[in-house]
Amino acid sequence: MKKSALVSLTVSALATTTVLALLIGNNPAVASTELGAPGLVASNFKDGALSAPIAEEACTLTNGDETTCYRVTVTGQPVGTKIGPFCPTTTSTSAANAGIWLDGSKIYNVDGAFILDLSEIYGDAKWKLYDDSGNVNVTDTKEAFQGAARPDVQEEYKYHCVEGKYEWTTTGAAVPISMLVPKTPIKAASSTTTRGVDLGVTTNGLVIAASAPVDAILSAYTIAAFDDCGAHFNPGEGYHMHAYTNCEGAAYGSSISDENAETSLIGYALDGVAIFAPLASNTSIELDECNGRTTEADGYHYYAQSPEKNLVVKCLMGATAIDDSKPTGFGPPPPPGAPATGSTTTDFNLLGAGVAALVTGLSLAAILVVRKRKKKAKVD
């Protein structure tokens, strides 16, 4: 190969490497910036919330930083709060004896009246989860729960209100969930949400899950009821949280709007940033795109979104740790065709496509150089 062709190919390879580094975020020319968040504090977790003491371990962040992280493992069994109830037993069951439902736009009491009103709420006459005697179809066995609490609901468990318990999970007990978070929260190149990946942990021992797959649930004419604490069961992760309600159900509403006041700490996000309870919906306090702000007392922190949003952590401003023990994320996968939730600026499917295109382009360039060389040899 002539020197000019070799130089051209080398330049192409270097350009590809540079673009890949920029895409992945591992650009050594850009200095890492701390978010100004205090980071996770072990003493903030309630007694009994952790399966093991919080430990430090070496880790690599998504921006390429090699640093120190905390390994946090929650029990999956809440400290100090009551689990359930979830589904109403009849069409006359009161809100006090049932849980809630949230669909991304509104939060409902899952009482008997709600079950009767489903066809009107969702504009479809097929909605009927009860028999002629007013008894609600509820998943009341392990088989029924596991057949319904999945993206592809088994046919015989459609038209059910879905609820579970620890005995019906894959392990038959509370499921400890492990999370690796940076010891010092580092600002990411852009805010991100992540499909199908758990977004944090609560200080009372639960995992904060990504959005519940509402579209998949409703398309099967099921209601995966939450209890008044905004949590419910699935077979893989057990009992987990999708909304913060302070266990007040559909009646929840924060009244904190004074800029000198503060809501309570409820947990930590995947990037190590503290999560506080929601502010009032009509607050004048200005928050950033991820519902975060910096105060003198608490540094940078997030506020949980209001319960009906079906997403506690709106997005992440910090870099997250690459956890080799969970190569595909540690939450349940999204249902087929489910869109990303929140404001996503990092899409790894798009990244993969970009990498593939770059590699293909590099390969084609090499082939063209070789062909040109052969053609030149024939002419000579």
FENCOR-V305016 format. One record per backbone hydrogen bond with DSSP energy under -1.0 kcal/mol. CO is the residue of the C=O (numbers start at 0). NH is the residue of the N-H. Records with the same first field share a line. If there is no record, write none. Layout:
# FENCOR-V305016
CO = NH ; NH
This chain:
# FENCOR-V305016
1 = 5
2 = 6
3 = 7
4 = 8
5 = 9
6 = 10
7 = 11
8 = 12
9 = 13
10 = 14
11 = 15
12 = 16
13 = 17
14 = 18
15 = 19
16 = 20
17 = 21
18 = 22
19 = 23
20 = 24
24 = 26
26 = 29
32 = 186
35 = 299
40 = 43
41 = 44
45 = 48
48 = 74
54 = 70
56 = 68
58 = 66
59 = 321
60 = 63
64 = 60
66 = 58
67 = 182
68 = 56
69 = 180
70 = 54
71 = 178
72 = 50
73 = 176
85 = 98
88 = 135
89 = 92
92 = 111
93 = 96
94 = 97
98 = 109
99 = 225
100 = 107
105 = 102
107 = 100
108 = 110
110 = 114
111 = 115
112 = 116
116 = 120
117 = 121
118 = 123
123 = 126
128 = 136
130 = 133
133 = 90
134 = 130
136 = 160
140 = 144
141 = 145
142 = 146
143 = 147
144 = 148
146 = 153
147 = 149
150 = 152
153 = 156
154 = 157
159 = 222
160 = 138
164 = 167
165 = 168
176 = 73
178 = 71
180 = 69
184 = 34
185 = 318
191 = 315
193 = 196
198 = 269
199 = 207
200 = 267
201 = 204
202 = 45
203 = 78
204 = 75
205 = 201
206 = 240
207 = 198 ; 199
211 = 213
212 = 216
213 = 217
214 = 218
216 = 221
217 = 220
219 = 158
222 = 161 ; 224
225 = 99
226 = 229
227 = 248
229 = 241 ; 242
230 = 226
231 = 239
233 = 237
234 = 169
237 = 233
239 = 231
240 = 208
244 = 247
247 = 250
248 = 251
255 = 279
257 = 260
263 = 276
265 = 202
266 = 274
267 = 200
268 = 271
272 = 268
273 = 301
274 = 265 ; 266
275 = 303
279 = 282
287 = 290
290 = 302
291 = 287
292 = 300
294 = 298
298 = 294
300 = 292
301 = 275
305 = 308
306 = 309
307 = 103
311 = 304
315 = 191
316 = 187
319 = 61
322 = 325
325 = 328
334 = 337
346 = 350
347 = 351
348 = 352
349 = 353
350 = 354
351 = 355
352 = 356
353 = 357
354 = 358
355 = 359
356 = 360
357 = 361
358 = 362
359 = 363
360 = 364
361 = 365
362 = 366
363 = 367
364 = 368
365 = 369
366 = 370
367 = 371
368 = 372
369 = 373
370 = 374
371 = 375
372 = 376
373 = 377
374 = 378
375 = 379
